[in-house]
Amino acid sequence: MIAAAPQAERADLIVLGGGLVGMTLALTAARQGLSSHVIDPADPADLTAEGADGRASAISTASWNLFTRIGLADRLEPLGCPIEAIAVSDGMKPGRIDFRPDANEGSLGRMFANRDIRLALFEAARAEPLITWHSRTRAASTQRGPYGVTAALEGGRTLAASLLVGAEGRRSPSREDAGIAVAKWDYRHRAIVTGLTHAQPHGGVAWEIFYPAGPFALLPLTDLPDGRHRSALVWTVAEKDAAGVLALSDTAFLGEVARRMHGVFGDIALSAPRMSYPLGFHHTARITAPRFALVGDAAHGIHPIAGQGLNLGLRDAAALVECIADAARLGLEPGDAQVLARYERWRALDGFTVSAVTDALTRLFGIPGRLPSAMRRLGMGAVQRSGVLKRFFMDEARGVSGALPELLKG
């Protein structure tokens, strides 16, 4: 039996990882009266520095409801660009799908720079007395026992809690320590991420253009202060070609980008440094173990083809907190086996379904040749003509389908 030492600093949760999902979890828990120790090796100043992360994220309607409930909406609202429509095309050939909701239905989500989300989360965390943030340090060791969990920090402090949460991302050490099996593979693709300014306004339209080498996404961002129109670019290339693409001069790189854009936004220029990261897939066999739960990329790492990775992790966070809060009203502690069993049942299916669908889409649109392209466009045309199917996909994009935690509901 493992018991916390008397000098251990106690909270309800120990959250390993203070990224977008981990810190959202801690803030959501705090709004329910639950305390957290958040442990993260990164320096917050490095994570929020200009140019440190050029990525942008699509925040679904459901995820925006969560941000509103935990008090981030006022700060984030002016920084986000509504996604008014999504255009899906197979190589810009005839037969694309246009997802555009009715005027009274609101947008399909909002685009935010990851840096802006981090700044809002970190500011809220610093002001929250129920969050103790241990940055620039690691858990040298963790132990889980029948009555609680402990984490020994590198500096010698010992933390104690009822539940340990793994939110460290794709290479989660705590997942490995818990012995949770993972199915994973490498797509042998790399995402090149940067920002573009362009002559014509985007009109709030997110473009997903599929090429055999991978998707090419243009995601609407707010205009710059000088009025220039702006979008985020996520260009997926084969790993074998990535070094060559990244080595191109800015002029040559923009030429390749423009060729794939087919002039949809007119003249373009770079507005951010180019960054890249490898693309892979993983999904865990379980998302819980005794006194342990996984959230976000630690549980399921998916292709960015549909922009749902962060939203999937935010649903994990909201569901876990709801399971804990509901159980607390019955006198159960956060790490109780019944709490974790409910979380496992609730989130395992959604995580598997989204992971499987994004993987299938990646493979489907990666098949080269005229006949596969013709068949894809035939199917896309059927979706374009079907109000029921378009409604289904728009609800999925908004994140409002399925069994949602209360915090995600409007």
Secondary structure, 3 states (H helix, E strand, C coil): CCCCCCCCEECCEEEECCCHHHHHHHHHHHHCCCCEEEEECCCHHHHCCCCCCCCEEEECHHHHHHHHHCCCHHHHHHHCEECCEEEEEECCCCCCEEECCCHHHCCCCEEEEHHHHHHHHHHHHHHCCCEEEEECCCEEEEEEECCEEEEEECCCCEEEECEEEECCCCCCHHHHHCCCCEEEEEEEEEEEEEEEEECCCCCCEEEEEEECCEEEEEEEECCCCCCCEEEEEEEEEEHHHHHHHHHCCHHHHHHHHHHHHCCCCCCEEECCCCEEEEEEEEEECCCEECCEEECHHHCEECCHHHCCHHHHHHHHHHHHHHHHHHHHCCCCCCCCHHHHHHHHHHHHHHHHHHHHHHHHHHHHHCCCCHHHHHHHHHHHHHHHHCHHHHHHHHHHHHCCCCCCCHHHCC
